[in-house]
């Protein structure tokens, strides 16, 4: 959906501002939905049931998009669809980690298969939409939603014991300075990704006249880099602290947006910028999942994952997409400059705030770019 939804909306005649609004709605429902479902999951411990219900109702709500595509109808359909869709991923993260037990460092080796699926899909749809109209995108997404719901029926839940006696209150866990810094940095990181996720394909196709197939190849290249870093993550986590790796991720994110915004006419620089996706998303997401695992105890795992998802991908991504939509028509370069500024601001905040991280390595071991 991410690479081709803005192109689909543009095909329907919606403006860049409209595209930014729709993208912000998709991300914005992550502010509320994951926290609601996370609280429900922690209270009931029925995570798999929530995943199945969420994926089924997301499928039903998305089907309404096939009926008509006027602004209000499309907006309401997307809001309903994403409210249920965002119930799925944070709880699946918790189930995955519960299966891994003390092998949590292998999370990336499982998560990479989602990246493989993304590559196959984005390449396949890129080729398809060079042959047929982008108006068939909703049917493609519907097919995948059906398969996701059917696959969820094959899982078995993993019941976790609650540790309510030795768990601190949820808000007390969140209020630690290093946790506040982590959440703020995550918000800014995904804010910087908002214009990329919303406009990257349009940027390549409309402004530099690359084909949809080539845009799909570049998206896939970024995810290949993501897969490689997921495979390397266990070794990186053994040798470097989470704050150190996060600082590198934030710094390289800022560099990446400057490369895309100012040098998109260079194929070499575009390729290097996509390889940076390993650091700007891959390692950053793996860090975040392990960060939550370490600092939110069993009784609060669902809420912890949901809070991270809602503040970063939800609020951060939504505000970034919305801001990008307003700036885009004024200047594409200014849009990516705004994204780079957000990433560098996050890096500067992390330099100070991560000093409060428990068992933080000495300054000589911290990789400060």
Sine and cosine of phi, psi and omega as CSV:
sin_phi,cos_phi,sin_psi,cos_psi,sin_omega,cos_omega
0.00,0.00,-0.68,0.73,-0.14,-0.99
-0.85,0.53,-0.75,0.66,-0.05,-1.00
-0.94,0.35,-0.48,0.88,-0.21,-0.98
-0.92,-0.39,-0.23,0.97,0.01,-1.00
-0.88,0.48,-0.72,0.69,0.06,-1.00
-0.87,0.49,-0.60,0.80,0.04,-1.00
-0.91,0.41,-0.63,0.78,0.04,-1.00
-0.89,0.47,-0.71,0.70,0.01,-1.00
-0.90,0.43,-0.64,0.77,0.05,-1.00
-0.89,0.45,-0.61,0.79,0.05,-1.00
-0.89,0.46,-0.57,0.82,0.01,-1.00
-0.97,0.25,-0.15,0.99,0.05,-1.00
0.98,-0.20,0.15,0.99,0.00,-1.00
-0.98,0.19,0.52,-0.86,-0.03,-1.00
-0.98,0.20,0.15,-0.99,0.05,-1.00
-0.88,0.47,-0.60,0.80,0.06,-1.00
-0.90,0.44,-0.67,0.74,0.05,-1.00
-0.88,0.47,-0.68,0.74,0.02,-1.00
-0.87,0.49,-0.68,0.73,0.04,-1.00
-0.89,0.46,-0.63,0.78,0.02,-1.00
-0.91,0.41,-0.73,0.69,0.01,-1.00
-0.88,0.47,-0.68,0.74,0.01,-1.00
-0.91,0.40,-0.60,0.80,0.03,-1.00
-0.93,0.37,-0.53,0.85,0.05,-1.00
-0.92,0.39,-0.69,0.73,0.02,-1.00
-0.85,0.53,-0.70,0.72,0.00,-1.00
-0.98,0.18,-0.55,0.83,-0.09,-1.00
-0.92,0.40,-0.50,0.86,0.04,-1.00
-0.91,0.42,-0.28,0.96,0.07,-1.00
-0.94,0.33,-0.21,0.98,0.03,-1.00
-0.94,0.33,-0.64,0.76,-0.08,-1.00
-0.98,-0.18,-0.76,0.65,-0.18,-0.98
-0.85,0.53,-0.77,0.63,-0.04,-1.00
-0.88,0.48,-0.57,0.82,0.01,-1.00
-0.93,0.37,-0.64,0.77,0.06,-1.00
-0.88,0.47,-0.78,0.62,-0.04,-1.00
-0.94,0.35,-0.56,0.83,0.03,-1.00
-0.91,0.42,-0.68,0.74,0.05,-1.00
-0.89,0.45,-0.70,0.72,0.02,-1.00
-0.88,0.48,-0.66,0.75,-0.02,-1.00
-0.92,0.39,-0.65,0.76,0.01,-1.00
-0.92,0.39,-0.55,0.84,-0.01,-1.00
-0.97,0.24,-0.62,0.78,-0.09,-1.00
-0.99,-0.14,-0.36,0.93,-0.12,-0.99
0.85,0.53,0.40,0.92,0.03,-1.00
-0.97,-0.23,0.86,0.52,-0.11,-0.99
-0.91,0.42,-0.68,0.74,-0.04,-1.00
-0.92,0.40,-0.61,0.79,0.05,-1.00
-0.88,0.47,-0.63,0.78,0.03,-1.00
-0.92,0.40,-0.63,0.77,0.04,-1.00
-0.88,0.47,-0.71,0.70,-0.01,-1.00
-0.91,0.41,-0.69,0.72,0.01,-1.00
-0.90,0.43,-0.71,0.70,-0.02,-1.00
-0.88,0.47,-0.70,0.71,-0.02,-1.00
-0.93,0.37,-0.57,0.82,0.02,-1.00
-0.94,0.35,-0.73,0.68,-0.03,-1.00
-0.94,0.33,-0.49,0.87,0.12,-0.99
-0.89,0.46,-0.67,0.74,0.05,-1.00
-0.87,0.50,-0.72,0.69,-0.02,-1.00
-0.89,0.45,-0.72,0.69,-0.04,-1.00
-0.92,0.39,-0.61,0.79,-0.01,-1.00
-0.92,0.39,-0.47,0.88,-0.01,-1.00
-0.87,0.50,-0.44,0.90,0.00,-1.00
-0.91,0.41,-0.38,0.93,0.04,-1.00
-0.90,0.44,-0.45,0.89,-0.01,-1.00
-0.95,0.31,-0.31,0.95,-0.08,-1.00
-0.97,0.25,-0.78,0.63,0.06,-1.00
-0.39,-0.92,0.25,-0.97,-0.12,-0.99
-0.79,-0.61,0.44,0.90,0.09,-1.00
-0.95,0.31,0.30,-0.95,-0.23,-0.97
-0.83,0.55,-0.81,0.58,-0.09,-1.00
-0.91,0.42,-0.69,0.72,0.00,-1.00
-0.88,0.47,-0.71,0.71,-0.01,-1.00
-0.90,0.44,-0.65,0.76,-0.01,-1.00
-0.89,0.45,-0.73,0.68,0.00,-1.00
-0.91,0.41,-0.63,0.78,0.02,-1.00
-0.89,0.45,-0.67,0.74,-0.01,-1.00
-0.92,0.38,-0.65,0.76,0.03,-1.00
-0.87,0.49,-0.74,0.68,-0.01,-1.00
-0.91,0.42,-0.70,0.71,-0.01,-1.00
-0.86,0.51,-0.75,0.66,-0.08,-1.00
-0.95,0.30,-0.46,0.89,0.05,-1.00
-0.86,0.50,-0.68,0.73,0.01,-1.00
-0.99,0.15,-0.57,0.82,0.00,-1.00
-0.88,0.47,-0.60,0.80,-0.03,-1.00
-0.97,0.26,-0.03,1.00,0.13,-0.99
-0.97,0.24,-0.34,0.94,-0.24,-0.97
-0.99,0.12,-0.86,0.51,-0.23,-0.97
-0.90,0.44,-0.75,0.66,-0.03,-1.00
-0.85,0.53,-0.61,0.79,0.00,-1.00
-0.96,0.28,-0.51,0.86,0.06,-1.00
-0.93,0.36,-0.52,0.85,0.09,-1.00
-0.88,0.48,-0.70,0.72,-0.02,-1.00
-0.90,0.44,-0.70,0.71,0.01,-1.00
-0.88,0.48,-0.68,0.73,0.01,-1.00
-0.86,0.51,-0.74,0.67,0.00,-1.00
-0.91,0.42,-0.55,0.84,0.02,-1.00
-0.93,0.37,-0.54,0.84,0.09,-1.00
-0.94,0.35,-0.54,0.84,-0.06,-1.00
-0.97,0.24,-0.37,0.93,-0.02,-1.00
0.81,0.59,-0.87,-0.50,-0.04,-1.00
-1.00,0.03,0.17,0.99,0.07,-1.00
-0.97,-0.24,0.59,0.81,-0.10,-1.00
-0.86,0.51,-0.40,0.92,0.00,-1.00
-0.91,0.40,-0.23,0.97,0.02,-1.00
-1.00,0.05,0.08,1.00,0.01,-1.00
-0.79,0.62,-0.72,0.70,-0.04,-1.00
-0.87,0.50,-0.54,0.84,-0.01,-1.00
-0.94,0.34,-0.38,0.93,0.10,-1.00
-1.00,0.02,-0.70,0.72,-0.04,-1.00
-0.88,0.48,-0.46,0.89,-0.05,-1.00
-0.89,0.46,-0.39,0.92,-0.01,-1.00
-0.94,0.34,-0.45,0.90,0.16,-0.99
-0.91,0.42,-0.58,0.82,0.05,-1.00
-0.93,0.37,-0.62,0.78,0.07,-1.00
-0.87,0.49,-0.70,0.72,0.04,-1.00
-0.87,0.50,-0.64,0.76,0.01,-1.00
-0.89,0.45,-0.68,0.73,-0.01,-1.00
-0.88,0.48,-0.75,0.66,-0.01,-1.00
-0.86,0.52,-0.68,0.73,-0.05,-1.00
-0.93,0.36,-0.74,0.67,-0.10,-1.00
-0.94,0.35,-0.57,0.82,0.08,-1.00
-0.93,0.36,-0.70,0.71,-0.01,-1.00
-0.88,0.47,-0.69,0.72,-0.01,-1.00
-0.95,0.32,-0.54,0.84,0.07,-1.00
-0.87,0.49,-0.71,0.71,0.06,-1.00
-0.91,0.42,-0.67,0.74,-0.03,-1.00
-0.89,0.46,-0.69,0.72,-0.09,-1.00
-0.99,0.17,-0.09,1.00,0.22,-0.97
-0.99,0.14,-0.23,0.97,-0.03,-1.00
-0.96,-0.29,-0.71,0.70,-0.02,-1.00
-0.90,-0.43,0.16,-0.99,-0.05,-1.00
-0.95,0.32,0.52,-0.85,0.06,-1.00
-0.90,0.43,-0.21,0.98,-0.01,-1.00
-0.90,0.44,-0.24,0.97,0.02,-1.00
-1.00,0.08,0.00,1.00,-0.03,-1.00
-0.82,0.57,-0.73,0.68,-0.01,-1.00
-0.84,0.54,-0.60,0.80,0.04,-1.00
-0.90,0.43,-0.63,0.78,0.04,-1.00
-0.89,0.45,-0.73,0.69,0.00,-1.00
-0.89,0.45,-0.65,0.76,0.05,-1.00
-0.84,0.54,-0.66,0.75,0.00,-1.00
-0.87,0.49,-0.68,0.73,0.00,-1.00
-0.93,0.37,-0.61,0.79,0.02,-1.00
-0.90,0.44,-0.62,0.79,0.06,-1.00
-0.88,0.47,-0.71,0.71,-0.02,-1.00
-0.92,0.40,-0.60,0.80,0.03,-1.00
-0.89,0.45,-0.71,0.70,0.00,-1.00
-0.90,0.44,-0.69,0.72,0.00,-1.00
-0.89,0.45,-0.63,0.77,0.00,-1.00
-0.92,0.39,-0.52,0.86,0.00,-1.00
-0.91,0.42,-0.37,0.93,0.00,-1.00
-0.95,0.30,-0.26,0.96,-0.05,-1.00
-1.00,-0.03,-0.06,1.00,-0.03,-1.00
-1.00,0.05,0.38,-0.92,0.17,-0.98
-0.89,-0.46,0.63,-0.77,-0.07,-1.00
-0.96,0.26,0.38,-0.93,0.04,-1.00
-0.86,-0.52,0.96,-0.29,-0.07,-1.00
-0.97,0.22,0.78,-0.63,0.05,-1.00
-0.97,-0.24,0.61,-0.79,0.08,-1.00
-0.97,0.24,0.59,-0.80,0.04,-1.00
-1.00,0.10,0.50,-0.87,0.03,-1.00
-0.82,-0.58,0.80,0.60,-0.12,-0.99
-0.91,0.41,-0.47,0.88,-0.04,-1.00
-0.94,0.33,-0.63,0.77,-0.07,-1.00
-0.97,-0.25,0.13,0.99,0.07,-1.00
-1.00,0.01,0.69,-0.72,0.11,-0.99
-0.97,0.24,0.28,-0.96,0.07,-1.00
-0.87,0.49,0.53,-0.85,-0.07,-1.00
-0.84,0.54,-0.72,0.69,-0.05,-1.00
-0.92,0.38,-0.49,0.87,0.05,-1.00
-0.93,0.36,-0.59,0.80,0.07,-1.00
-0.90,0.44,-0.64,0.76,-0.05,-1.00
-0.95,0.31,-0.47,0.88,-0.17,-0.98
-0.98,0.18,-0.10,0.99,0.06,-1.00
-0.87,0.49,0.65,-0.76,-0.03,-1.00
-0.82,0.57,-0.65,0.76,-0.02,-1.00
-0.93,0.37,-0.50,0.87,0.02,-1.00
-0.97,0.26,-0.65,0.76,0.07,-1.00
-0.87,0.49,-0.67,0.74,0.03,-1.00
-0.89,0.46,-0.70,0.71,0.01,-1.00
-0.86,0.52,-0.71,0.70,-0.02,-1.00
-0.92,0.38,-0.63,0.77,0.03,-1.00
-0.91,0.42,-0.70,0.72,0.03,-1.00
-0.89,0.45,-0.65,0.76,0.03,-1.00
-0.89,0.45,-0.63,0.78,0.06,-1.00
-0.87,0.50,-0.76,0.65,-0.04,-1.00
-0.92,0.39,-0.58,0.81,0.03,-1.00
-0.88,0.48,-0.72,0.69,-0.01,-1.00
-0.97,0.24,-0.47,0.88,0.16,-0.99
-0.83,0.55,-0.70,0.72,-0.02,-1.00
-0.92,0.39,-0.44,0.90,0.03,-1.00
-0.99,0.17,-0.30,0.95,-0.08,-1.00
-0.80,0.60,-0.80,0.61,0.02,-1.00
-0.89,0.46,-0.57,0.82,0.00,-1.00
-0.90,0.44,-0.78,0.62,-0.02,-1.00
-0.90,0.43,-0.52,0.86,-0.08,-1.00
-0.99,0.11,-0.65,0.76,-0.22,-0.98
-0.86,-0.51,-0.03,1.00,-0.13,-0.99
-0.85,0.52,-0.74,0.68,-0.01,-1.00
-0.91,0.42,-0.72,0.70,0.06,-1.00
-0.86,0.52,-0.64,0.77,-0.01,-1.00
-0.87,0.50,-0.72,0.69,-0.03,-1.00
-0.95,0.32,-0.68,0.74,-0.10,-0.99
-0.97,0.23,-0.72,0.70,-0.12,-0.99
-1.00,0.07,-0.58,0.82,-0.10,-1.00
-1.00,-0.09,-0.49,0.87,-0.02,-1.00
-0.86,-0.50,0.02,1.00,0.14,-0.99
0.87,0.50,0.54,0.84,0.18,-0.98
-0.97,0.25,0.39,-0.92,0.01,-1.00
-0.99,0.16,0.29,-0.96,0.08,-1.00
-0.88,0.48,-0.60,0.80,0.03,-1.00
-0.88,0.47,-0.70,0.72,0.00,-1.00
-0.92,0.40,-0.63,0.78,0.07,-1.00
-0.87,0.49,-0.66,0.75,0.04,-1.00
-0.89,0.45,-0.61,0.79,0.04,-1.00
-0.89,0.45,-0.67,0.74,0.00,-1.00
-0.92,0.39,-0.68,0.73,0.09,-1.00
-0.83,0.55,-0.71,0.70,-0.04,-1.00
-0.91,0.41,-0.60,0.80,0.04,-1.00
-0.86,0.51,-0.67,0.74,0.05,-1.00
-0.87,0.49,-0.62,0.78,-0.03,-1.00
-0.97,0.24,-0.51,0.86,0.13,-0.99
-0.87,0.50,-0.70,0.72,0.06,-1.00
-0.88,0.48,-0.62,0.79,0.05,-1.00
-0.88,0.48,-0.69,0.73,0.01,-1.00
-0.88,0.48,-0.71,0.71,-0.02,-1.00
-0.87,0.49,-0.68,0.73,-0.02,-1.00
-0.94,0.34,-0.53,0.85,0.09,-1.00
-0.88,0.47,-0.62,0.78,0.01,-1.00
-0.93,0.36,-0.54,0.84,-0.02,-1.00
-1.00,0.06,-0.22,0.98,-0.12,-0.99
-0.82,0.57,-0.69,0.73,-0.01,-1.00
-0.83,0.56,-0.68,0.74,0.02,-1.00
-0.92,0.39,-0.64,0.77,0.02,-1.00
-0.90,0.44,-0.65,0.76,-0.01,-1.00
-0.92,0.39,-0.46,0.89,0.03,-1.00
-0.96,0.26,-0.48,0.88,-0.12,-0.99
-0.98,-0.20,-0.38,0.92,-0.06,-1.00
-0.75,-0.66,0.49,-0.87,0.03,-1.00
-0.97,0.26,0.38,-0.92,0.03,-1.00
-0.87,0.50,-0.71,0.70,0.04,-1.00
-0.87,0.50,-0.62,0.79,0.00,-1.00
-0.87,0.49,-0.73,0.68,-0.01,-1.00
-0.92,0.40,-0.61,0.80,0.01,-1.00
-0.91,0.42,-0.62,0.78,0.03,-1.00
-0.89,0.47,-0.67,0.75,0.06,-1.00
-0.89,0.45,-0.66,0.75,0.00,-1.00
-0.87,0.50,-0.72,0.70,-0.03,-1.00
-0.90,0.43,-0.68,0.74,-0.02,-1.00
-0.90,0.44,-0.72,0.69,-0.02,-1.00
-0.94,0.35,-0.45,0.89,0.07,-1.00
-0.89,0.46,-0.71,0.70,0.04,-1.00
-0.87,0.50,-0.68,0.73,0.04,-1.00
-0.88,0.47,-0.65,0.76,-0.04,-1.00
-0.87,0.49,-0.72,0.70,-0.04,-1.00
-0.92,0.39,-0.55,0.83,0.06,-1.00
-0.92,0.40,-0.63,0.78,0.02,-1.00
-0.89,0.45,-0.71,0.70,-0.02,-1.00
-0.93,0.36,-0.66,0.75,-0.09,-1.00
-0.94,0.35,-0.53,0.85,-0.14,-0.99
-0.90,-0.43,-0.18,0.98,-0.08,-1.00
-0.72,-0.70,0.53,0.85,-0.05,-1.00
-0.94,0.35,-0.22,0.98,0.05,-1.00
-0.98,0.18,-0.14,0.99,0.04,-1.00
-0.98,-0.19,0.90,-0.44,-0.01,-1.00
-0.89,0.46,-0.63,0.78,-0.01,-1.00
-0.88,0.48,-0.71,0.71,-0.02,-1.00
-0.93,0.37,-0.61,0.79,0.06,-1.00
-0.87,0.49,-0.65,0.76,0.00,-1.00
-0.91,0.41,-0.71,0.70,0.02,-1.00
-0.88,0.47,-0.67,0.74,0.00,-1.00
-0.87,0.48,-0.62,0.79,0.02,-1.00
-0.95,0.32,-0.55,0.83,0.08,-1.00
-0.89,0.46,-0.53,0.85,0.04,-1.00
-0.89,0.46,-0.24,0.97,0.05,-1.00
-0.85,0.52,-0.44,0.90,0.07,-1.00
-0.84,0.55,-0.58,0.81,-0.05,-1.00
-1.00,-0.10,-0.61,0.79,-0.10,-1.00
-0.96,0.26,-0.47,0.88,0.09,-1.00
-0.87,-0.49,-0.82,0.57,-0.17,-0.99
-0.81,0.59,-0.89,0.45,-0.05,-1.00
-0.94,0.34,-0.54,0.84,0.01,-1.00
-0.89,0.45,-0.67,0.75,-0.01,-1.00
-0.94,0.35,-0.67,0.74,0.04,-1.00
-0.88,0.48,-0.64,0.77,0.06,-1.00
-0.87,0.49,-0.72,0.69,-0.06,-1.00
-0.89,0.47,-0.69,0.73,0.00,-1.00
-0.89,0.46,-0.67,0.74,0.00,-1.00
-0.95,0.32,-0.57,0.82,0.05,-1.00
-0.86,0.51,-0.75,0.66,0.01,-1.00
-0.90,0.43,-0.67,0.74,-0.01,-1.00
-0.86,0.52,-0.66,0.75,-0.06,-1.00
-0.95,0.32,-0.57,0.82,-0.23,-0.97
-0.93,-0.37,-0.05,1.00,0.14,-0.99
-0.88,-0.48,0.88,-0.48,-0.07,-1.00
-0.96,0.27,0.15,-0.99,-0.19,-0.98
-0.76,0.65,-0.67,0.74,-0.04,-1.00
-0.92,0.38,-0.24,0.97,-0.05,-1.00
-0.84,-0.55,0.19,0.98,-0.05,-1.00
-0.87,0.50,-0.72,0.70,-0.02,-1.00
-0.89,0.46,-0.70,0.72,0.02,-1.00
-0.93,0.38,-0.58,0.81,0.03,-1.00
-0.91,0.42,-0.72,0.69,0.05,-1.00
-0.89,0.45,-0.63,0.78,-0.01,-1.00
-0.92,0.39,-0.65,0.76,0.01,-1.00
-0.89,0.45,-0.71,0.71,0.05,-1.00
-0.86,0.50,-0.72,0.69,-0.03,-1.00
-0.89,0.45,-0.67,0.74,-0.09,-1.00
-0.95,0.31,-0.64,0.77,-0.03,-1.00
-0.98,0.20,-0.52,0.85,-0.04,-1.00
-1.00,-0.02,-0.97,0.23,-0.02,-1.00
-0.90,0.43,-0.51,0.86,0.00,-1.00
-0.98,0.20,-0.98,0.18,-0.07,-1.00
-0.90,0.43,-0.74,0.67,-0.03,-1.00
-0.88,0.47,-0.76,0.65,0.00,-1.00
-0.90,0.44,-0.63,0.78,-0.03,-1.00
-0.92,0.40,-0.73,0.68,0.00,-1.00
-0.91,0.42,-0.63,0.78,0.03,-1.00
-0.90,0.43,-0.68,0.74,0.02,-1.00
-0.91,0.41,-0.66,0.75,0.00,-1.00
-0.91,0.41,-0.72,0.70,0.02,-1.00
-0.89,0.46,-0.65,0.76,0.04,-1.00
-0.88,0.47,-0.61,0.80,0.02,-1.00
-0.89,0.45,-0.59,0.81,0.00,-1.00
-0.98,0.22,-0.54,0.84,-0.06,-1.00
-1.00,0.07,-0.44,0.90,-0.17,-0.98
-0.82,0.57,-0.75,0.66,-0.04,-1.00
-0.93,0.38,-0.40,0.92,0.04,-1.00
-0.97,0.23,-0.73,0.68,-0.01,-1.00
-0.23,-0.97,0.84,-0.54,0.07,-1.00
-0.92,0.40,-0.62,0.79,0.01,-1.00
-0.91,0.40,-0.62,0.78,0.04,-1.00
-0.90,0.43,-0.54,0.84,0.01,-1.00
-0.90,0.44,-0.73,0.68,0.00,-1.00
-0.96,0.28,-0.46,0.89,0.10,-0.99
-0.91,0.41,-0.65,0.76,0.08,-1.00
-0.87,0.50,-0.68,0.74,0.01,-1.00
-0.90,0.44,-0.68,0.74,0.02,-1.00
-0.90,0.44,-0.65,0.76,0.01,-1.00
-0.88,0.47,-0.64,0.77,0.03,-1.00
-0.90,0.44,-0.66,0.75,0.00,-1.00
-0.91,0.41,-0.68,0.73,0.01,-1.00
-0.93,0.36,-0.55,0.83,0.09,-1.00
-0.90,0.44,-0.68,0.73,0.05,-1.00
-0.87,0.49,-0.66,0.75,0.02,-1.00
-0.88,0.47,-0.69,0.72,-0.01,-1.00
-0.92,0.39,-0.59,0.81,0.06,-1.00
-0.92,0.40,-0.67,0.75,0.01,-1.00
-0.89,0.45,-0.58,0.81,0.02,-1.00
-0.83,0.55,-0.61,0.79,0.00,-1.00
-1.00,0.03,-0.75,0.66,-0.15,-0.99
-0.95,0.33,-0.50,0.87,-0.03,-1.00
-0.96,0.28,-0.13,0.99,0.08,-1.00
-0.90,0.44,-0.36,0.93,-0.01,-1.00
-1.00,0.05,0.00,1.00,-0.05,-1.00
-0.89,0.45,0.74,-0.67,-0.01,-1.00
-0.87,0.49,0.66,-0.76,0.01,-1.00
0.83,0.55,0.55,0.84,-0.01,-1.00
-0.89,0.45,0.67,-0.74,-0.01,-1.00
-0.92,0.39,0.37,-0.93,0.03,-1.00
-0.88,0.47,0.37,-0.93,-0.09,-1.00
-0.86,0.51,-0.44,0.90,-0.02,-1.00
-0.94,0.33,-0.33,0.94,-0.01,-1.00
-0.99,-0.16,-0.07,1.00,-0.04,-1.00
-1.00,0.01,0.78,-0.62,-0.04,-1.00
-1.00,0.08,1.00,0.00,0.05,-1.00
-1.00,-0.09,0.95,-0.31,-0.02,-1.00
-0.87,0.50,0.00,0.00,0.00,0.00
